[in-house]
Amino acid sequence: MVHTPAYRRIVNDITARLDSGVLRYGDRLPSGRQLQRQYGVSAQPVKTALIILEDRGYTEGQQGCGVFVVAGARRDRPVLL
Protein backbone atom coordinates (compact mmCIF):
# COMPACT_ATOMS: atom_id res chain seq x y z
CA MET A 1 0.00 0.00 0.00
CA VAL A 2 1.29 3.46 -0.92
CA HIS A 3 1.35 6.06 1.84
CA THR A 4 0.06 9.49 0.83
CA PRO A 5 1.93 12.31 2.59
CA ALA A 6 -0.20 14.37 4.97
CA TYR A 7 0.30 17.61 3.05
CA ARG A 8 -0.93 15.96 -0.14
CA ARG A 9 -4.02 14.60 1.63
CA ILE A 10 -4.82 18.14 2.82
CA VAL A 11 -4.33 19.62 -0.66
CA ASN A 12 -6.47 16.90 -2.24
CA ASP A 13 -9.23 17.33 0.34
CA ILE A 14 -9.38 21.11 0.05
CA THR A 15 -9.36 21.06 -3.76
CA ALA A 16 -12.11 18.40 -3.73
CA ARG A 17 -14.14 20.61 -1.40
CA LEU A 18 -13.66 23.50 -3.84
CA ASP A 19 -14.71 21.38 -6.82
CA SER A 20 -17.81 20.11 -5.01
CA GLY A 21 -18.88 23.59 -3.86
CA VAL A 22 -18.42 22.95 -0.15
CA LEU A 23 -15.78 25.68 -0.21
CA ARG A 24 -16.58 28.67 -2.39
CA TYR A 25 -14.45 31.41 -3.76
CA GLY A 26 -14.03 34.14 -1.16
CA ASP A 27 -14.35 31.71 1.76
CA ARG A 28 -11.77 31.82 4.51
CA LEU A 29 -9.98 28.56 5.25
CA PRO A 30 -9.75 27.39 8.85
CA SER A 31 -6.71 28.59 10.78
CA GLY A 32 -3.51 26.58 10.77
CA ARG A 33 -4.25 25.20 14.23
CA GLN A 34 -7.77 24.24 13.19
CA LEU A 35 -6.41 22.44 10.15
CA GLN A 36 -3.88 20.64 12.35
CA ARG A 37 -6.69 19.36 14.56
CA GLN A 38 -8.96 18.55 11.64
CA TYR A 39 -6.33 16.43 9.86
CA GLY A 40 -4.50 15.17 12.96
CA VAL A 41 -1.12 16.48 11.82
CA SER A 42 1.62 18.82 13.01
CA ALA A 43 2.12 22.35 11.73
CA GLN A 44 4.57 21.48 8.93
CA PRO A 45 2.20 19.47 6.67
CA VAL A 46 -0.40 22.24 7.02
CA LYS A 47 2.15 24.91 6.08
CA THR A 48 3.31 22.86 3.09
CA ALA A 49 -0.27 22.30 1.93
CA LEU A 50 -1.08 26.01 2.20
CA ILE A 51 2.03 26.90 0.19
CA ILE A 52 1.01 24.44 -2.54
CA LEU A 53 -2.57 25.73 -2.61
CA GLU A 54 -1.33 29.30 -2.97
CA ASP A 55 1.23 28.31 -5.62
CA ARG A 56 -1.53 26.58 -7.62
CA GLY A 57 -3.60 29.74 -7.42
CA TYR A 58 -6.39 28.36 -5.23
CA THR A 59 -5.78 30.57 -2.21
CA GLU A 60 -4.22 33.80 -1.10
CA GLY A 61 -2.92 34.59 2.35
CA GLN A 62 -3.62 37.98 3.87
CA GLN A 63 -1.31 38.85 6.75
CA GLY A 64 -3.27 38.97 9.98
CA CYS A 65 -6.56 38.04 8.30
CA GLY A 66 -6.18 34.45 7.16
CA VAL A 67 -6.10 32.40 3.99
CA PHE A 68 -8.89 32.89 1.46
CA VAL A 69 -10.07 31.02 -1.61
CA VAL A 70 -9.55 33.19 -4.67
CA ALA A 71 -11.73 33.47 -7.76
CA GLY A 72 -10.39 32.06 -11.00
CA ALA A 73 -8.08 29.48 -9.44
CA ARG A 74 -5.31 28.57 -11.87
CA ARG A 75 -5.81 24.82 -11.94
CA ASP A 76 -3.61 24.30 -14.98
CA ARG A 77 -0.40 25.42 -13.28
CA PRO A 78 2.02 22.58 -12.60
CA VAL A 79 3.32 22.25 -9.07
CA LEU A 80 6.52 20.61 -7.92
CA LEU A 81 5.96 18.26 -5.00
BELSULFEN-V785652 format. One record per pair of residues at least 4 apart in sequence whose C-alpha atoms are under 6 Angstrom apart, sorted by the first residue. I is the first residue (numbers start at 1). J is the second residue. If there is no record, write none. Layout:
BEGIN
i	j
I	J
I	J
END
This chain:
BEGIN
i	j
6	45
7	45
7	49
8	12
11	49
17	22
17	23
18	23
25	69
25	70
25	71
26	68
26	69
26	70
27	68
27	69
28	67
28	68
29	67
29	68
30	34
36	40
36	41
36	42
53	58
53	59
54	58
54	59
54	60
56	77
57	73
57	74
58	69
58	70
58	73
59	68
59	69
59	70
60	67
60	68
61	66
61	67
62	66
END
